[in-house]
Amino acid sequence: MNIAEAKYKVEERGFLDIDIDVHLDLFSEIERLKKEKNAIVLAHYYQEPDIQDVADFLGDSLGLAQKAQSTDADMIVFAGVHFMAETAKILNPTKKVVLPDLKAGCSLADSAPADQFRAFKERHPEHLVISYINCTADIKALSDIICTSSNAEAILNSLPADQKIIFAPDRNLGGFLNKKTGRNMLLWNGACMVHEIFSMEKITKLKIRHPNAKVIAHPECEEAVLRLAEFIGSTTQLLKYAVTDSCNEFIVATETGILHQMQKDAPYKTFIPAPPNNSCACNDCPYMKLNSLEKLYLCMEYETPEILMNEDLRLAAKKPIDRMLQISRDAGLIG
């Protein structure tokens, strides 16, 4: 099958209609394609273990996009969700960026439609817009500064205390930051479906059964869950804390994909996924899990689906990212 035929199948029906030889060693094939196509694989911590293990770089969305900048790769294969691949394209305009499954969206990013957010922003013209990086390129383009969960507090502290701010799209992260900094930011009413599903009651019961375990949580969780946490941080910060802290048992309130890396880095420790408030596996992100090793191989082989972006949009979305990076450099957060 040629590339044109593959693109048609992907656009019309997805990779499921493209047959793969069952005897194919996907791990070695992916390594072969990396060399042949001068490609790198970026994987978020929430991806399935096999994808994490074949990745050249593993991390959070911004860090991965920045890692790609430091390479001479011609193609970036982003095993994550759509807004992450967009961010990689924003920072790497000359590189081809492909995503294993175009349907790998994000409930948080989708909770802020650009037209509705634009109207909301226009009703508050005196407010500066700070947007969490977990948003679409269109929302980035409507923002003044982008932040991550790890640098948001420093970004806020760099601004005058009386500066009026709209924070989007995550109301839970925004509320956490309001409480931590004493600000009163105007919050867009968005949230991540995975981080909102954790049950405070079930975590409390789990803590009773594991009295020595520490609860660690991502700030996208609801306030009731965050109150139970002994450490709150970004995905990367949670990983570092769990590996380096003296405690040997952790209840982890974020997407379960991170437990794979925690277990690899600290095999002698116990990591327990925080339970959701129902019986389903809702602490797995259904969008992240759309990607598979098979789709990763196919998107490398056929170089599709590709992330394409209008240059005006790319430049507009890059401007608030650049401002964030400059503030971070000034604050000594990055070199």
HUQUIJO-V62385 format. One record per run of one state. SS is the DSSP state (~ for helix, > for strand, _ for the rest). FROM is the first residue (numbers start at 0). LEN is the number of residues. If there is no record, write none. Layout:
BEGIN
ss=<SS:SS>
from=<FROM:FROM>
len=<LEN:LEN>
END
This chain:
BEGIN
ss=<_:~:_:~:_:~:_:>:_:~:_:>:_:~:_:>:_:~:_:>:_:~:_:~:_:>:_:~:_:>:_:~:_:>:_:>:~:_:>:_:>:_:>:_:~:_:>:_:~:_:>:_:~:_:>:_:~:_:>:_:>:_:~:_:~:_:>:_:~:_>
from=<0:2:12:14:17:25:37:38:44:48:54:56:59:60:69:74:79:81:91:95:99:106:110:113:122:127:132:136:141:144:147:151:157:164:168:169:170:181:185:187:189:190:197:198:199:209:213:217:222:226:230:232:234:244:248:253:257:265:269:273:275:276:287:290:292:302:305:306:310:330>
len=<2:10:2:3:8:12:1:6:4:6:2:3:1:9:5:5:2:10:4:4:7:4:3:9:5:5:4:5:3:3:4:6:7:4:1:1:11:4:2:2:1:7:1:1:10:4:4:5:4:4:2:2:10:4:5:4:8:4:4:2:1:11:3:2:10:3:1:4:20:5>
END
